[in-house]
Amino acid sequence: MKILRSISLFLSAVLFTFAAVSCSDSGLTEPDTNKNINAPSSLKVILTDAPGDYESVFIDIREVKVRRVDSSETDSTESDSTESYEEWVTVSQDPVRVDLLTLQNGNTMILGETELEPGSYDQMRLVLGDDNEVVVDGQGYYLKTPSAQQSGLKLKLDAEIEEGTSYSLLVDFDAGRSIVKTGKGKNPNFKYLLKPVLRAVNLEATGSISGVVVPSDFTTSVYTVINEDTIATNTGEEGEFQILGLAEGFYDLNFEPDSSGFRDTTITGIEVFSGEDTAIDTVRLSEN
């Protein structure tokens, strides 16, 4: 009986040990700490425009890319060092020719959308083609782009893409400040140059201001100034306007009517919140 009891206890110990090893091998009790649990996030690049005194401004966009950067510290017996790398990620390679002046008052266009690995992104490039044109008095003029910009228009970013998040990047292409006319007076050899002025902001981290201006039978320029940078739009057919991509804070809004019969107007202290549109009361311009 003592021998049988000893054999029984030995077998029980063996079975218990086998079960414990099996659970460990299955990963139920020992998860793989080296497994990459980062899931791709999404980036959407959206284009809008500040107005220009032209009939149309056509821009030929060929490619949109963003740069991911990272750095890691490495330990050594001598000293600590930092290694860094960069990677360009293509957001879109679908060419598009767009009239910037149609992208005002909240009207936007999606340039591209893609999945991104979580991380830090510090720069975006818009690669332009040669089919750029400005229309003045019904006449189209070729827009010459300086050779230094042929590798792509560079925009500085400060984007931290987190796991599983959606990030919308608003690119504001200022048509009015981006076109330069060469030659003076009635010089028949004048030409137009394209020297793009752009800004890029995280759409979710910004807000907007909207409203209506009366009278509406002429155009009124609406703008605000941030750190000496002017962000503007023009009123639509019904006097409506919207300015996108404003960081949280207080703004003064300026109204300049395209009519000698009405005075310029300024409204101060308009508060903007991230992710919200601040709708102001109807702006009634005063006569001169």
URWO-V88261 format. One record per residue. N is the residue number from 1. RES is the residue in one small letter. SS is DSSP state (alpha for helix, beta for strand, coil for the rest). OMEGA is omega in whole degrees, -180 to 180 (NA if undefined). D_FIRST is the distance of its C-alpha to the first C-alpha in whole Angstrom. Layout:
# URWO-V88261
n->(N N)
res->(RES RES)
ss->(SS SS)
omega->(OMEGA OMEGA)
d_first->(D_FIRST D_FIRST)
This chain:
# URWO-V88261
n->(1 2 3 4 5 6 7 8 9 10 11 12 13 14 15 16 17 18 19 20 21 22 23 24 25 26 27 28 29 30 31 32 33 34 35 36 37 38 39 40 41 42 43 44 45 46 47 48 49 50 51 52 53 54 55 56 57 58 59 60 61 62 63 64 65 66 67 68 69 70 71 72 73 74 75 76 77 78 79 80 81 82 83 84 85 86 87 88 89 90 91 92 93 94 95 96 97 98 99 100 101 102 103 104 105 106 107 108 109 110 111 112 113 114 115 116 117 118 119 120 121 122 123 124 125 126 127 128 129 130 131 132 133 134 135 136 137 138 139 140 141 142 143 144 145 146 147 148 149 150 151 152 153 154 155 156 157 158 159 160 161 162 163 164 165 166 167 168 169 170 171 172 173 174 175 176 177 178 179 180 181 182 183 184 185 186 187 188 189 190 191 192 193 194 195 196 197 198 199 200 201 202 203 204 205 206 207 208 209 210 211 212 213 214 215 216 217 218 219 220 221 222 223 224 225 226 227 228 229 230 231 232 233 234 235 236 237 238 239 240 241 242 243 244 245 246 247 248 249 250 251 252 253 254 255 256 257 258 259 260 261 262 263 264 265 266 267 268 269 270 271 272 273 274 275 276 277 278 279 280 281 282 283 284 285 286 287 288)
res->(m k i l r s i s l f l s a v l f t f a a v s c s d s g l t e p d t n k n i n a p s s l k v i l t d a p g d y e s v f i d i r e v k v r r v d s s e t d s t e s d s t e s y e e w v t v s q d p v r v d l l t l q n g n t m i l g e t e l e p g s y d q m r l v l g d d n e v v v d g q g y y l k t p s a q q s g l k l k l d a e i e e g t s y s l l v d f d a g r s i v k t g k g k n p n f k y l l k p v l r a v n l e a t g s i s g v v v p s d f t t s v y t v i n e d t i a t n t g e e g e f q i l g l a e g f y d l n f e p d s s g f r d t t i t g i e v f s g e d t a i d t v r l s e n)
ss->(coil alpha alpha alpha alpha alpha alpha alpha alpha alpha alpha alpha alpha alpha alpha alpha alpha alpha alpha alpha alpha alpha alpha alpha alpha coil coil coil coil coil coil coil coil coil coil coil coil coil coil coil beta beta beta beta beta beta beta beta beta beta coil coil coil coil coil beta beta beta beta beta beta beta beta beta beta beta beta beta beta beta beta beta beta beta coil coil coil coil coil coil beta beta beta beta beta beta beta beta beta beta beta beta coil coil coil beta beta beta beta alpha alpha alpha coil coil coil coil coil coil beta beta beta beta beta beta beta beta coil coil beta beta beta beta beta beta beta beta beta beta coil coil coil coil beta beta beta beta coil coil beta beta beta beta beta beta beta coil alpha alpha alpha coil coil coil beta beta beta beta beta beta beta beta beta coil coil coil coil beta beta beta beta beta beta beta beta beta alpha alpha alpha alpha beta beta beta beta coil coil coil coil coil coil coil coil beta beta beta beta coil coil coil beta beta beta beta beta alpha alpha alpha coil beta beta beta beta beta beta beta beta coil coil coil coil coil beta beta beta beta beta beta beta coil coil beta beta beta beta beta beta coil coil coil coil coil beta beta beta beta beta beta beta coil coil beta beta beta beta beta beta beta beta beta coil coil coil coil beta coil coil beta beta beta beta beta beta beta beta coil coil coil coil beta beta beta coil coil coil beta beta coil coil beta coil)
omega->(179 180 180 180 180 179 -179 179 179 180 179 180 179 -179 180 179 180 -180 -180 179 180 179 -180 -179 -178 180 -177 -179 -179 179 -179 -177 -180 -178 179 -176 -180 177 180 174 -177 176 177 179 -174 -177 172 -172 165 -168 174 -176 -179 177 177 173 -178 180 -178 -178 -176 -174 176 -179 173 -178 175 180 179 176 -180 -180 179 -180 174 -180 -179 -176 176 179 -180 177 -180 177 177 -178 177 -179 -180 177 179 172 179 -178 178 176 -170 173 -176 -174 173 -175 179 176 178 176 -178 178 178 179 -179 179 -178 174 179 171 176 179 -178 179 -170 -177 174 176 170 180 -177 172 -176 -173 180 -171 173 -179 -180 -180 177 -178 178 179 178 177 179 -180 179 -176 -179 -177 -177 179 179 177 -175 175 179 178 171 -171 173 -178 -179 -177 174 -178 175 -175 179 -178 180 178 -179 -178 -175 -176 -176 -178 -175 -177 -178 178 178 -179 -178 176 -178 178 -177 -177 180 176 -179 177 175 176 -168 172 -175 170 -179 -180 174 -173 -178 -178 -178 176 -179 175 180 178 -179 178 175 1 -177 -178 171 -178 174 175 -180 -178 173 -177 178 180 179 177 -178 176 -168 171 174 178 178 -175 -180 -180 -176 177 172 176 -177 169 179 177 179 179 -179 -175 168 -178 -178 -179 180 -178 176 -179 -180 -179 -177 -176 173 -178 176 174 -174 171 177 -177 -180 178 179 176 -178 173 177 179 -179 178 179 -180 -180 -178 180 179 176 NA)
d_first->(0 4 5 5 6 9 10 11 12 14 16 17 19 20 21 23 25 26 27 29 31 32 33 35 37 38 40 39 38 40 44 46 48 51 51 55 55 59 61 64 67 70 74 77 80 83 87 90 93 96 99 102 106 106 105 102 100 98 95 93 90 88 84 82 80 78 76 73 72 70 69 66 65 64 63 63 64 67 68 67 69 69 69 71 72 73 73 76 75 77 77 80 82 84 87 89 93 93 96 95 98 96 93 94 94 90 90 88 87 83 83 80 76 73 69 69 66 66 68 71 74 78 80 81 84 86 88 91 93 97 98 99 102 104 106 109 112 111 111 107 107 105 102 102 99 99 97 95 93 93 89 88 89 87 85 83 80 78 75 71 70 66 63 64 67 71 74 77 80 83 86 90 92 96 98 101 100 99 102 105 108 110 114 117 119 120 119 118 116 113 110 106 103 100 98 95 94 91 88 85 83 79 80 78 78 82 84 88 91 93 96 99 103 106 108 107 110 109 106 105 103 100 99 97 96 93 94 97 95 97 95 97 97 100 101 100 103 102 102 98 96 93 92 88 86 87 85 84 87 91 93 97 98 102 104 107 109 110 113 116 117 113 112 109 106 103 100 98 95 93 89 87 83 81 80 83 86 89 91 95 98 100 103 106 108 112 115 117)
